[in-house]
């Protein structure tokens, strides 16, 4: 679901690390603006206690993806019960 929201907002590549931070001032400003929007979308999409304090949308997305990946069935079941 989060992938869909980020794709709709043209931010999935950013959070997956496929977009390099530009070197020019205008590009840097837009990059940081998009990063803040992505963080806001991710925060709105999950409960507050699941969100680690992380400075970029890519790091946050990776941490949450790892947390919710179905490798540890017990952990995933526990997280689903938290909803």
N, C-alpha and C positions, 0 to 999 in steps of 0.2 A: 504494500500500500504506500509506504513512504517513497519507494522508487517512482511510483506513478506521480505522486505529488511533486517530487523534485524534477521529474522529467517534464511535467506540465509547465513548471516554472523555469525550465531550461537551466537547471542547476545540478543535475545528476553528474555530469562530467566534472564539475567543480568538486563535488564532495568525494568523488572517486579518485581524485588526483590527476585527472586527464587534462586539466587546464593549468598551464604555468602562469605564475604571477608575472604580469607585464613589468617592464622596466621604466616605462614613461609614467609621468605623474597622473595623467588622465586615466590611463589604463589601470594603474594601481588603485586609484580611487574607486573605479567601477568594480574591480576585483574584490576589494574589501567590502563594498556595498553588497555585492552578491553573496559574499561569504556570510555577512550578518543576516541577510534574508534567509539563507539556507539554514543557519543555526536556529533562527526563529521558527522556521517550518518544522525542523526536527524537534525542538523543544515543545511546540504545540502538539506534536504527534505522539508523545510518550509522557508517562507520569514523571513528575519532577524527580522522584527518588531514583529513577533509572538513568538519569543523565549525569555522567561524570563531569567534573569541572575540566573542560578541555577548551583550548583557545581557538581552534579552527573547525569549520564544518566538516572537513575531511577526517580529522582525527575523531570528532564526535560520531560521525557516521560509521567509521570503521569500528569504534568501540561498541556502539550499539548493535551493529551487524554481527560482531563476534559474540556479543551477549545473547542475541536471539537466534543464532545459528543452531540448527537441530543436530548437535553433536552430543550434547549431554541431555538426554531425555528428561532426567529428573529436574535439571535446572530449568528447562523450557516449561515443563509442567508447573513448576513453582511460579515462574514468571507469569504464565497465563492465569493462574489463580489470583495474582496480584491485581489484575485488571479489574 
